[in-house]
């Protein structure tokens, strides 16, 4: 029998702060009673270069400040054990047990099902952490529910034949309990209807929570009912309070001479908008004129939402709670009442509009020579959709061709410079549906960004970054930033190792080379079978962008200062930035950073929920599109490998589903998480991430938004 040498684990050659901090904490955690000095730690981790040694010093100082380690004697550090109760957020897993994620601990705390104490997914809880056995993961029990993440759940009403017991059978993922509904609290709901119930009580020892029906959505499968259920699942509103629509109707919309006199008048400057063909809320317009010195003045004009929505007003409070518009497959759930978002604020053509503008003087190489920020009045000459603007770029003919062609040239120069500075080119192909008047999907198409999209994007990026720099650096005042942290080097190394088996070389000596390596890779995979898979994995190896008052820059865009200024109709942080700019330019006091951070945290959370709801609506439409195709065979690619089975994606329409491990019944398959594959014990048949595979559709569950396949080849 041949002996295989155990492969030595490859040491990481580059570290960023996050990766290094994790390494250091693991060393202290494994030997909680031992002292370590800086040299011992550097040797243990394998650090030789001066830059990382300096970073190690900074990490040790930071960990001391956080109270995670202490410096007993000069230069000697020791682990500080955490207290035995911690506060954190519940993340439920399929078995009904959970992990609690806490800022008080580096590791998540496992909670067995019977020690959940009635806590549900997303709840903020207090956990009693049990004494830890060496090397074992921390475990504990939930002793208090501090705050419920949500109390309302969507599902299907079930009433027994003799009409004396009712339940809401919850259809949401991450909710393992059905809700008992007393007959008096059915609120007119009948058996089989889709509805929303609110939990009223949950007595200890009771198997199910008790609730009441608060809204009957309609029939199962009805498009409106299902979309509203998805919004409720992610704790998002699905209707506007009527009194706010009434308030919006009362906002004075006439633009007075006095108001125009206070603003820079740009009504005569050639101006246009470019938006998707089905958009109604036009946030941004571009103006263009050649100056006497030969330079070009580009105005980036943004709907002046904060002129109409006063801070602290009822409409403003609702906008803050929502924090973002939600874009589902077939609808927009707006942040502001429609009177504002689609009418008063929307930069519609041939109408005078109040705007907040960033106006730049650019030379022929797109260098900014002068800049101006302030309130303006505009009149858009033309509303283009992206396809119309694209035609002007490609043919050189059509309305406003001079303006569009010149702006396209400048945008390309801005983009080229951005990539030269280390910006990353993530351009995901969007899957879209053709939908009939009843919301039924009739076909699928792909949306790819073209020059007309890039034209708008580059000028929006320019405005966002210049506004961020102006407030944060020039004025040196607290602001709201859109930040994107550096990637975790460990994740990048795993990603690099994995894609070698596809023949791709993704190598970098240090952080400065990561962006160019990713761009090179994204170029290479374009049009290949594995494009979607590799793009998804690359995105997952990156941090997520979010809002914060603490500026760490935007790694993916390679900007030191970046904010969101250009979409106040659909994003609350943009309204915050407009208000801060107004306040500071009129000599107002600095806003308190902790207040900004609280609002940023809320906005980031609502953005995450909106993204999840959008994905859920896409999954629902995919399931609906596939439900009449049972038995069909498709060419697919394996996009995920787990203990539960294989995730597969159909090549022609990018619809994803699963082959459950139990359906691979020709052999006993062993899961290998290191190599992303499963292998048959007897046959040695192997299914690996990225492999092409023929699949047959066997089951569609629209309530779970799940699609099940089996391999179509003969086993």
N, C-alpha and C positions, 0 to 999 in steps of 0.2 A: 504493500500500500504506500502510495507516494505521500510524503509529508509536505504540506504547504507551509511556507514561511508566513508568519503573521505579518501582514503589511503594517509598516510603521505609519502612524497617523501623521500626515503632513502638517508641519507647523505653519501657522499663518505668518506671512512675511510683512503684512501691513495691518495696522490697527487704526481705528478711529476711536474717539472717546468712549462710545457706547460699548463696542466690542471689548475694549481693554477693561472697562469697569466690570463687565460680566466675568471676565477671566479672573480679575483680582478678587472679586467677591466669592467666587467658587473656591479659591485657595483658602481664604479665611473661613468659609463655611465648613469645608472638609476638616479643618483642624482648629476648632473654635477656641481651644485653650492655649494655642501656640502664638508666640510673638514672631513677627517677620519685619525685617528692615527692607529698605528700598532695593538694595543689591540682591538680597535673596529672592525677592519677587521678580526682579528683572531676569535673573538666572532661570528661575522656575518656568517663566513664560517664554524665555528664549529671545529677549530683547537685546539687540546689540547696537542699534543706531541711536545717535544722539537725540534726534527729533522725538522718537518714541519714548526714550528715557525721560525727556522733559514732560511729555504727555502723561507718563506714569506718575511723576511728581504731582502734576495738576490733579489727576484722578484721586490720588491718596488724600490730597488736601480737601477735595470736594466730598469724598466719602466721610472724612472726619466732620466736615460741616453738617452733613446730613445725619450724623450720629450713627452711621452704620459700622464704623470702626473707630477706635480711639488710640491716641498716641500716649502710651503709658510713660515711656521715657523717651528722650529726644531721639527721633528716627526709628523707634520701635512701635509697631502697630499691632492691635489685637481686635478680634471680632467682638462686636457688641450684640449679645443675643436680644432678639425682639421680645416685647412683652407677650404674654400668652393670650391676649385678646386683640384682634385687629378688625378694622373696618374695611369693607371692600364691596365689589360688585359680583353678583352671581352670574356664572356662565354655565347654563344647563347643558348636559350631554345626553345622548340618546337613551341611556339606561335610566334616566331620572335622577341620577346623582349629579354632582356639579363640581366646578372649580370656582373658588372665590379669588378674584384678581384684586390685589390691594397695593397701594403705593407704599404701605408700611413694610412690605416684604418683597424680596427679589423674586421669590418663586410663588406660583399659584398654590392655593391650599385646596386639597381634595376633600370634598364632603360626601360621605356615603349617603345613599338615598334616604335611609331611615333617620338621618340626623339633619335633614333639610329644614325642619321646623316650619313647614308651610311656605318657605320662600320660593319665589318664582324667578324665571330668567330676567336678568337686568336689575333685580332689586338691590338696594344698598342694605347691607347686613353687618351685624357684629358677629364675629366668629371666635369661638374658644379654640385655640390651637393646642392639640394634644402634644404631650412630650414626644420628642422625635427620636426615632431609632436611627442610628448612624447610616448615612447614605440614602435613607428612605425618603420619599417625597413627604412634605408636610401634610398632615391631615387634621381635621377638626370637625366641630359641629356648630351649626348656626344657633345662636342663643337669643338673637333679637333682630327683628326686621325694622330697620331705621326708616326706610322709605321705599314704598312700592314703585317700581318702574312704570307699571301700568295696571289698571284695574278693569279695563274694558277689553273684551275679547270677542272675535267674530266666530261664528259657527252655524250649525244647522239645528233647528229646534226639533226635539224628539219627545212626543207625548205618548204615553201608553194607551192601549186600546180602551181601557176603562176610564180614561181621562182623569186619573188622579195623581200621576207622577210625571214631571217634565224635567228634561235636561237640555242644556245647550251642549251639543257635541262639538267641541272646539276643533276647528279645522286648521288653526294656526300651528306652525312648527314651534318648537320650544315651549309648548304648554301641554304637559302630560296629563292634566286633569280636566274632566268635563265639569260643567257647573250645574248644580242642582237649582231648579227654578220652582219656587212655590207657585201653585196654580193662580193665586191672586196677583202674582207679579209677571204674568205672561204679556201684559200690555197689548193684547189683541193678536199676539203671534199664534200662528197655527202650525200643526205638524208639518215638517219638511221645509219650512221657510228659512232663508238665510237671515240671520239676525245678529245683533250685538247685545251681549249681557255685561252687566257690571257686577263685580264681586262685592257683596255687602258684608259678609262675615265668613270666618273660617275658624270654627271652634277646634281647639286642639283635640286630636284623636279622631276627628271626623275625616272620612276618606275624601270627600269632595267639598269644595267651597260652595257657599250659597250665594245666589245672585238674583238679579232682576233683569228683565229684557228692557233695554233703553231705546232700541231702534230696530224696526223691522226693515231689512234692506230689500227684500223681494225674493223671487224664485231662485233656486240653485241653478247656476248656469247662465242666468240673466247677466248681460255684460255690466250694466251699471251696478248691480248688487255685488258682483265679484270684484270690480275695481274699488268700490267703497270698502269692501271687506279687507282688501289688501292694504288700503290706507289705514284702516282701523288697526290692523295687525302691527303696523309699525308706529302706532300711536300718533298718526298724522290726521289732521282735520280733513273732512271730505265735503263740507259745505261751509259757505260763508254766513256768519250771523247776519240776519236780514237787516238789523238796525245799523250795521256798519255800511251796508250798501246804501241805506237811506242817508247816512252821514256823508258818504262819498258824493252822493247826488247833490248835496247842499254846498259842497266846496265851490267857491267862486272860480270860474274857469276863464273869464274874460281877461285878456292881457291888456292892462291899462297903459296909457301914455306914460304915466308916472313910473310904472315898472320898467318899461322899455328904456326910459331915461337913466335908470340906475345901472343899466347893463351895456356891454359892448354889443353894438348892433351888427350882426353878420348875416342879415337877411338877404343881402344882394350877392354874397359870395356863393359861387356854385357849390351845391351841397347835395349829397345823396345818401341813401341807406342801402345796405346789402344784408339780407336775412334769409332764413329758410322760406320756402314757398308757402308754408302753412302758418308762418309766424304772424302774431297780431300785436305783440308787445315789442315795438322797436326801441331798444335802449339807446342805440348809438348811431351817430351819423358822422360822415367825413366831409370836410370842405377842402377846397383846393384853389389856390391862386398863385400866379407867378408874381414875385415882388419886383420893383424897379431894379434892384441890384442883381437880378437873375436867380436868386434863391427862391425856394418854394415854401409857401406857408401852408401847413397842413393843420386843419382844426379837427380835433377829436371831440365831438359834441355829445354829451351824455344827458339823458332825460333828467331834468331838475326836480326829482321826486321830493326832496326835502323842502322845496318851496311850498309844496302843497300839503305835505304830511308833517305836521308840527310835532316836535319831540314831546313825548308824554301824552299825546292825544290818544283817543281810543283806537283809531286806525293804526297809529304807530305801535301801540302795545300789542295789538293782534299781529302786526307785521313782525315784531320782535319775537313773539311766541313761535310763529311759523318759521321765521329766519330765512326761508327760501321758498321759491315756487317749486312744485314737484311735477316732474314731467313723466307721466305714465305713457304707455304705448299709444293710447288713443285720446289723451286729454292733458291739459295743463291745470293743475290746482294752484291758483295764483297766491302770491304772498300778500298782494294788495287787492282791494275790490276792483272788479273789472272796469268800472267807470274810470279809474285811474290808470290801470295797467294797459288797457287796450284802447283808451280814448284820450284822456287829458294829457297823460305823460308820454304816450307813445308818439314817436317822431314820424308822424304820417306825412306823406307828400303834400305839397301845396297848402300847408297850414302853418301859421306862425306858432312856434313852440319855444318854451323857456328851457334853456339848457345850462349845464355846468360844463365848462370846456377846458381842455388843455390844448393850447395853440403853440405849434412849434415852427420855427424857421429852420429849414433844412437846406444844406448845400446838395450838389448833385450826387455826392457819395453817402447821403442820408446821415450826415453828422449834424447834431443839433447845435445851431448857432445862437438861437435865442429861444426862450420859452415864456409862456404867460398862462396863468391859471385864473379863472374867474367865471362869473355868471354872464351868460350871453342870451341873445334871442336869435333864432335861425328860421329859415323857411326852406325845407328840403325840396329840391327840384324833381327828384325821381326816386322811386322805390324799386330797387332791383331785387330779384331773388338770386341765389348763388349761381344758378344755371345761366341766367341772363347776363350776369356780370362776367361769367366764365367765357361766354360766347364773344363778348366785346374784347376780352384779353386774347382769345385765340384768333379772332378774325381781324381785330384792329378797327372794326366798324361798329356803328351803333351810337345810341345816346351817350353823351358825356365820355366819348372814347378817349379824348385827349387827357382828361382828368384821370380816368381809370388806368390807362396805359402807363402814365407817369407814376401814379401811386403804386402800381404793380412793380415797376422797376425799383422804386425806393424800398418797397416791402422786401423784395428779394435781397437787396443789399443789407437791410437790417437783419434778415434771417441768416444770411451768410456770416455776418459778424457775430451773431449770437452763437452759432455753432462753433465758430473759431474760438470763442471764449469758454466753450465747454458745456453748452446746452445740449440736452438729450432729446432725440427725435422720436418720441412715442406718438405714433399716429395709428391708433387702433381703427380697424374697419368696423363701422357700426352696422348692426343687423336691424333692418326696418321691415315693417309689415304693411302690405296693402290691406286696408280694412274697409268692409262694407258699412252701410248705414246702421246695421244692428251691432256693429263692433266685432263682427266675425272676420278672422284673418283669411284673406283669399289668396295671398301670395307673399313671397319674401324677396327683398332686394337689399343690396349692400350700398352703404353710403360712404364714399371715400372723399377725404378733404382734397380740394384742388386749389389752383392759384387764387381764385376769388375768395376762398375761405382763408388762405394764408395772408392775403392782402389785409383783410379785416383784423385777423389775429395779430399780425405784427404791429399794427398801429394801436391796438388795445394794449398789447404788452408794453409798448413804448409809453403810453399814458400812465399805465399802472405803475411802472417802475420809476418814472420821473416824479409822479405825485408822492410816492413812498419816500424817495430820496429827499424831495423838497421838505416834507413835514419832518421826517426823522433825522436828516443830516443838516440841511440848510437852516431850518428853524430850530432843530434839536428839541423837538417836542414829542411827548408820548403819542403813539399812533396804533393803528390796527395793521398788522402785516399778514400776508399770505406766506407762510413759511413751509419749507420742505427740507427736512434734515438730511444729513449725509447718510448713505446706505450703510447697513451693517456689513462689515467686511466678511464676517463668517458666512452670511447668507450668500454673498457674492461668490465666495470661493466654492461653496457647494454647487451653485448654479454653473460656475465655470467648469467644475469637474463633470457635472451631468451632461452638458451639451457637447463635451468632447466626443461622446459616442455617436453624435450626429455628424461628426467631422468638422465641427466649428471650433476655432481657436479663440477663446475669450480670455486673454491674459493681460495683466497689468502689473507694473512694479509697485506703484503706489496709487493713492487716491486721485492724483492729478490725471492719471491715464484712464480712469474708469469710464468717463463720459465718451471719449473718442472710441474706446473699445466697444462700448454698447452701440454707438451709432454705426460702427463698421459692421457689427453683428446684425443689427436690424436691417441694414441694407442687403446683406447677404441672404437673409431668410425670406425677403420679399418675394411673394409668388410661389414659395415652396409649400409642400404639404404641411410641414411642421411650423409654418409662420405663426399661426394663431397661438399654438402651444408655447413656443419659445418667447413670444411677446408677453403672454400671460405670466410665465415664470419670471421673466425679467422685471415686470411690473411688481410682482410679489416680493422680489428681492430688494425692492426700494422701500423707503419710508413712505408714509402717506402725507400728502399736503394738508395743512390745516391753518386755522386762524390763530394768531397770538399777538399780544402786545410786546412780547420779548422777541426781538428780531434776531434770527440766526441765518437769515438769507434763504434763497430758494435754490436748492442744489440742482434740481432737474432743469431749471431754466438758466442756471449760472448767473443769477442776479444777486447782488448783495442786499439790495432793497427792492421789495416787491409788495404790492398790495392789490386789493380789488376795488376799483373806482368806477369801472365801466358798465356795471349792470345793476343799478339801484332799483329797477322795477322788479327784479327777481331775486336779489340777494340783500339781506339786511346789513352785512358788513360794509357794503358799498355805501349805503345810506350813512353809516357811522363815519366813514372816511369823508364824505361830503360835509357832514356837520363839523368834523374836526378841522377841516380845511377852512371852512367859513369862520369858525371860532378863532383860529390862530391868525388868519389874515386880517381880522379886525382887532387884533391885540388881546384876545381872550386868554383866560388862565389855562394852564395845562390840565388835561384830564388826568384823573388818578389811574395809574397803571392797573391796580387790582380790580377796579371797576371794568376797565376795558377787557382785562383777561377773563373775567366772569362772563361777559357778553360773547367774547371770542369762543370760549369753551362751549357755551350753549349753541352758538352758530355752527361750530364744527360738528357737534352731536346731531343737530337737525339735518345738516348736509349729509352725514352718514346714513341717517334714516331715509332721507329722500332717495339716495342712491340705491339702498336696499329695496325700497318699494318699487322703484323703476325696474330693477332686475327681476323682482317677483312678478311684475306685470308682464314682462317679456317672457318669463318662464311659463306663465299662465297661457299666453297667446301661442307659445310654441306647443304646449300640450294640446290646446284647442285645434291647432293646425294639423297635428299628427293623429288626432283621435279617429279619423276615418281611414287611416292607412295601416291598420293592423295586418300583420303578415307580410308587409312589404320588406324588401331587402335593400340595404344601402351600403355604399362605400363610406367607411369612417376612419377615424384615427383615435388612438387611445390617448386621452388628455389627463387622466388621473388614475393612480393605482392606490387603493386603500385596503385595509383588512376586510372591508365590507364588499369590495368588488372593484370593477373597472368603470371609470367614467369614459364615455366615448362621444365623439362629436362627428355628426354627418358632414361629409366634405361639401356637398352642394349647397347646404343652407345653414351650416354652423349650429344646428340644433343639437343640444347635449342631452344625454340620458345615461342610464347605468346598466351594466351587466352585473347582477348580484352574484356573489361568490356561490350561493346555493344553486344557481342555475348553471354553474360550471361543474356538471355532475359526472363528467367522464373520468374524473381523477380527483385526488386530494391535492389542492393547490396551496403552496406555502408562500406567504407574503414576505418580500424582502424590501424593507423600507429604505435601505441604503442605496439600492440600485433601481428603485422605482419599478419593480416587476413582481409577477407571481409566477411560480414554476410548478408544474405537475410533478408530484413525488415519484410516480411510476413512469409516466411517459416522457418526463423532462420537457414537456411542452411549455413554452414560455410566452407570457404576454407582458410586453414592456411599454412604458410610457413612450409615446411617439410612434409606435408601430401602426401600420395600416391594418385594418380589420374589416371583414364583411359582417354586417349585423342585420338581425331581423327584429322588427318591432313586435313585441308580444303584449304590452299593457300600457295604457295611458290613464293616469289618475289626475283629473283636473283639479280636484280639491287640494291635493298635495303638491300639485304642479310637478309631478314626477312622470318620467317616461322610461319604460323598462325594455331592454333589448336582450337577445341571446346571440351568441356567435352564429353566423349563418353557414359557416363551413361545416362539413361533416366532421365530427370528432373522431 
